[in-house]
Amino acid sequence: MVEYVKKLQRLNNIELEIPQEPIDSIIENPKEYALNFVEFQVTKNLMKYIEAQKLGKTFALKNMEIKDGEK
């Protein structure tokens, strides 16, 4: 179980890259800037998100097996 947690911690360690844009363009359209930022981060880390979701599901199922065995 500890290995699952260690892997999840590794996957959850993501670096956010803040796009460097002129402040005038950000002020002019902050919603577009925010949407571009989010889209970039999700695209960049998509495989980590998918792997973490699968690992979390596996962890939960293993945890339920252990609890069922204790009954």
C-alpha positions in Angstrom: 0.0 0.0 0.0 2.9 2.3 0.8 4.1 1.9 -2.8 0.8 3.2 -4.2 1.0 6.3 -2.0 4.6 7.0 -3.0 3.6 6.7 -6.7 0.6 9.0 -6.2 2.8 11.5 -4.4 5.3 11.4 -7.4 2.4 11.9 -9.9 0.9 14.8 -7.9 4.2 16.7 -7.9 3.6 18.9 -11.0 5.4 22.0 -12.0 3.1 24.9 -13.1 4.5 27.0 -15.8 3.0 30.5 -15.8 2.8 31.9 -19.4 4.7 35.1 -19.6 2.4 37.6 -21.4 2.4 41.4 -21.4 0.3 42.6 -18.5 -1.7 44.8 -20.9 -3.0 41.7 -22.8 -3.8 40.0 -19.6 -5.8 43.0 -18.3 -7.5 43.3 -21.7 -8.8 39.7 -21.6 -8.1 37.9 -18.3 -10.6 35.1 -19.1 -8.7 34.2 -22.3 -5.4 34.2 -20.4 -6.9 32.0 -17.7 -8.4 29.5 -20.2 -5.1 29.3 -22.1 -3.2 28.7 -18.9 -5.5 25.9 -17.8 -5.6 24.3 -21.2 -1.8 24.3 -21.4 -1.4 22.8 -17.9 -4.0 20.1 -18.5 -2.5 19.2 -21.9 1.0 19.1 -20.5 0.1 16.9 -17.5 -2.7 14.8 -19.0 -0.8 11.5 -18.9 0.1 12.1 -15.2 -3.6 12.8 -14.4 -4.7 9.6 -16.2 -2.0 7.5 -14.5 -2.9 9.0 -11.1 -6.6 8.2 -11.6 -5.9 4.6 -12.5 -3.5 4.2 -9.6 -6.0 5.8 -7.2 -8.7 3.4 -8.4 -6.3 0.4 -8.0 -5.4 1.6 -4.5 -9.0 2.0 -3.5 -9.9 -1.5 -4.7 -6.9 -3.1 -2.9 -7.9 -1.2 0.2 -11.5 -2.6 0.0 -10.0 -6.1 -0.4 -8.0 -5.7 2.8 -11.0 -4.4 4.7 -13.2 -7.2 3.4 -10.6 -9.7 4.6 -10.8 -8.2 8.1 -14.5 -8.9 8.5 
